[in-house]
Amino acid sequence: MENNGPLQYMVDFTLPSELSEEFIYKIPLQRNLVNRLISEGKVLNYSLSLQDSKLWVVFCADSEAELLDMVYRLPLTRYMSVRISALSLYSSSGINQWR
């Protein structure tokens, strides 16, 4: 299949079992950058389950290199394991809500 523009990627992050003070301190920095990436159309979805220690983010990027740059610029990435999947299909209702 030919790449005719930006691709979508699902990034599955697994949070550490215990959240350190350093991790918690960086949460506002993460939220600020994520909000900026959402406004730029680079993050399409950001979902967190503290119960399951999981964070799922759908990114829109022109290349895998651009994706990796965004993933590793996130302040909390260094504390989590990361699994990346290129998406064949992505649909959304457009709901955006922080809790």
C-alpha positions in Angstrom: 0.0 0.0 0.0 1.3 3.4 -1.0 1.7 6.2 1.6 -0.5 9.1 0.5 0.0 11.3 3.5 0.2 11.1 7.3 -0.1 7.7 8.9 -1.8 6.9 12.2 0.0 5.0 14.9 -1.3 3.5 18.2 1.2 3.8 20.9 0.6 1.6 23.9 2.4 2.7 27.1 2.7 0.7 30.2 3.0 2.8 33.3 5.4 1.8 36.2 3.9 -0.1 39.0 4.7 2.7 41.4 4.6 6.4 40.3 7.6 8.2 41.6 7.6 11.8 42.8 9.6 12.6 39.6 7.0 11.0 37.4 4.1 12.8 39.2 6.0 16.1 38.9 6.3 15.7 35.2 2.5 15.1 34.6 1.7 18.8 34.0 4.6 19.0 31.4 3.2 15.9 29.7 -0.3 17.4 29.6 0.9 20.7 28.2 2.8 19.0 25.4 0.0 16.6 24.6 -2.5 19.5 24.5 -0.2 21.3 22.0 0.2 18.1 19.9 -3.6 17.8 19.9 -4.1 21.4 18.7 -1.5 20.7 15.9 -3.4 17.5 14.9 -0.5 15.3 15.8 -2.2 13.5 18.7 -5.7 12.3 17.7 -6.5 10.4 20.9 -5.1 10.2 24.4 -6.6 7.7 26.9 -5.4 6.7 30.3 -6.4 3.9 32.6 -4.7 4.1 36.0 -6.5 1.0 37.0 -4.7 -1.0 34.3 -1.5 1.1 34.3 -2.0 1.8 30.6 -1.8 4.9 28.4 -2.9 4.7 24.8 -2.1 7.5 22.3 -3.0 7.7 18.6 -0.5 9.8 16.8 -0.6 11.2 13.2 2.8 11.4 11.6 4.3 11.7 8.2 7.0 9.1 9.0 8.1 6.7 11.7 11.0 9.1 12.5 8.5 11.9 13.2 6.5 9.6 15.4 9.5 8.5 17.4 10.5 12.1 17.9 7.1 12.9 19.3 7.0 9.8 21.5 10.4 10.4 23.0 9.8 14.1 23.6 7.0 13.2 25.9 8.3 13.8 29.5 6.9 10.5 30.9 8.0 8.2 28.1 11.3 7.3 29.8 9.4 5.8 32.8 7.2 3.5 30.7 7.5 0.7 28.3 6.3 1.5 24.8 4.7 -0.6 22.0 4.0 1.0 18.6 1.5 -0.2 16.0 0.9 1.3 12.6 -2.9 1.5 12.2 -4.7 0.4 9.0 -7.9 2.2 10.0 -8.7 4.8 12.6 -12.2 6.2 13.3 -13.2 8.6 16.0 -16.3 10.5 17.1 -14.2 13.5 18.0 -14.9 13.5 21.8 -12.0 15.1 23.7 -12.3 15.1 27.5 -9.7 15.3 30.3 -10.8 14.0 33.7 
